[in-house]
Amino acid sequence: MKRLFLAFGILLWLSLPAIAQQANYSKMSSLVRRLTVEHATRYHPSTTRNQVPSKDNIDVSPELCAFVQIDGNADSIMQVNGCRKLASFGHIFIASIPINRLSQLSLEKDVNRIEARQGNSLHMDSVAIELNTLPVYAGTSPLPQAFSGKGVVVGVQDVGFDLTHPNFYDATGQQYRIKRFWDQLAQQKPGSQLYVGDEYTTESELLHKAHSLDGLKQTHGTHTLGIAAGSGYNSAYRGMAYESDICLVSNAISADAELIDSANYSKYTYSTDALGFKYMMDYAQKMNQPCVISYSEGSNQDFSGEDVLYEQILDSLSGPGKIIVASAGNDGLQKTYFRKPVGVSSAGTFVYDSNGMAYLTMKSSSRYKIKLVAYGITEDSVVISSRQIPYNNGQILNDTVMLGGRQHVILAISYPSSYNASETVSDVLIKSNPDVGVSLPFSFEVQGNSADVEVYRGNGYWVTNSIRPALSAGECTHSVNSPSSAPSVICVGATSYRTSFTNYLGEKRLYNQGTNGIRGPYSSVGPTYDERIKPDVMAPGTNVISSYSSYYIEANPHASDVKSDVAHFLFNGRTYAWNCNSGTSMAAPVVAGAIALWLQAKPTLTRAEVMDVLSKTCSQYDTTLSYPNNYYGYGQIDVYKGLLNILGISGIEDISQNQPTAIRFDILNDGVVEIRFKQKPINPFSVNLYSTNGTLLTIQHYVKGQLSYRLDISNRPRGVYVIQVNGGTMSTTGSTLIRR
């Protein structure tokens, strides 16, 4: 996963000189504080805390897209401070703020908080691999034919979209299904009402645009969109909601930095992402359609409150027919947490980071010590008492020490936990050139027999070393990323089925992350930093086949992930691909597409109702566990059982909760259902037809020995029906939904 250090706002705040104009830093998130200090240092190197920026600088100041909470006359406050209101959610606003006005805005008595964060990374595993969607779905049955996402808006906010891929037409390649696209990185047109970028609203505009601005170097969104809503165009790789309407936003991630003018970089924050979510929800509302959004990006959780307002806005954007789904992250294999309980004198781990920055967070209500050791020719150490770390006063501990013959810079700050103010949190950053812990082993240890201390990984990796084997603390927990950690967002982890695939060159490639629906070990796990259970649900995420950008392949023909293409084909004179990939990035759009099918059945479905359905219908790989739990949530989503539950059919005793895996059902033009078997039934069987209220409408009996049978429902009113097949073979017994 690519990550920009802006993801760790407090880390950057620690790295700056303590020179700034007067401001109320307690109201600011870390990035806001950093930009305030940077501006004062850049434009007023001799500024004292009582000075304010000159008016000359106000007109040329870069802008920051931020959340602002204001209890009072918000319009007046923003006007006085040169802010532009971009969206409002009660007392919380998304605003564009001149950076040289941040300090003054923070001094307004009715301004409670200014929050901004950067650093999205993709929740995609580093190895590109394959999944044949239909065989994997056989574990929970194929997609129900009665529901295809028609009349539902599937929104995807991601990067690297190929707008011309036939997967985003209907199955025939004739009807184009992308309805709106906001490319936040595109050049803005004069007079545009959008905050950044440009909007494309017609088929001709979209096809002329062809790809997102980052589409020559990114392709992630083409893949995730295909999983959520692709038609499958002449392939077996159909997405979940294959007849839904599509609305897209291409946002900015860390790897897009080179495409953004440095003067505008602070315009691209989580607040801009929130505008993207609102854009898709607003389009669906305008069209009077329900909407589900898939999002496969994010960054670390924190205790400093970096996402307090963000989570409140995500909650405001959610509601009846408005649901946000996000990937859990791919840090499940990383040690990310350990606890030193009372009565244990010390606990620690070896730490390394090849970029020269290791970052850790401690939480405790007691006093303790931190021991840092570098193992060179000699074993050199430094011990820091938690009492030495400045607490919530704008100052930092900044120390340079020689450890193992190399200079190390130690920066630290303490503050109250945003979840529990009685708990003190300390962030510690260790910097060294060229690396920390790679060429020179380096350990981190917390000490104090009477202290209960919890430690969280911010950056770098925790490992063991034979030099001191006892320093082996670390659990693979607390690794779910934000915003999927938010209470109002449905957090998705990844399961595994296939272990290998054959690419378009005929090469077999192995990527074994388990089989039969076990959690992919890379899939991030809970709990959240405030100890809530996450993820919420699981879906296939290992070895998933979906669309890949033709423009990315054209620009990067020798990229390693292109070797995971399973097929190349022509459409309208261009070469397109189906590609194999893995990660929770692939699992999230599976769930989003499934929820689109549920929204088609019940357009007012809420997040709470979805969670209730999941609690009753998910399949559970490990029956020895209690559910929900921090590995699987409620288990793997079962689309069909969920539909039965939403339609109120699951309580009808005679109707099976499982779909037959060896039968295909098709509605012919004359209102006849064709029942096609994969193999000829060896026994006679019967077919029951039910209405969705459970009324048995008819029973038909059939002889054995044919591949195809027909059930005439042409005299029935249009609507949804249940077909129950009884007998034939074990694999042909079950029910399905059809739409007349």
Secondary structure, DSSP 8 states (H G I E B T S, - for coil): ----GGG-HHHHHHTS-S---S--GGGB-HHHHHHHHHHHHHH-TT--TT----HHHHTT--EEEEEEEESS-HHHHHHHTT-EEEEEETTEEEEEEEGGGHHHHHH-TTEEEEE-----EE---SS-----HHHHHTTT-S--TT---TT-EEEEEES--BTT-GGGB-TTS-SB-EEEEEETTS---TT--SSSSEEE-SHHHHHHH-B-TTTTT--HHHHHHHHHH---TTSS---SSTTSEEEEEE---GGGGGGS-GGGGGG-SHHHHHHHHHHHHHHHHHTT--EEEEE-EEB---SS-TTHHHHHHHHHH-BTTEEEEEE--S-TTS--EEEE-TT--EEEEEEEBTTSEEEEEEEESS--EEEEEEESSSEEEEEEEGGGS-BSSS--EEEEEEETTEEEEEEEEEEE-SS-TTSEEEEEEEE-SS-BSSSS-EEEEEE-TT--EEEEEEESEEE--TTSTT-B--BS-S---BTTTSTTSEEEEEEE---EEE-TTS-EEE----STTEE-TTS-----TT------EEEE-SSEEEEE-HHHHHH-TT-GGGGGEEEEEEETTEEEEEEEE-SHHHHHHHHHHHHHHHHHH-TT--HHHHHHHHHHH-B-S-TTS-SSBTTTBT-B--HHHHHHHHTT-TT-TTS-SS--SSEEEEE-TTSEEEEEESS--SS-EEEEEEETTS-EEEEEEE-SS-SEEEEE-TTS-SSEEEEEEEESSGGG-EEEEEE-
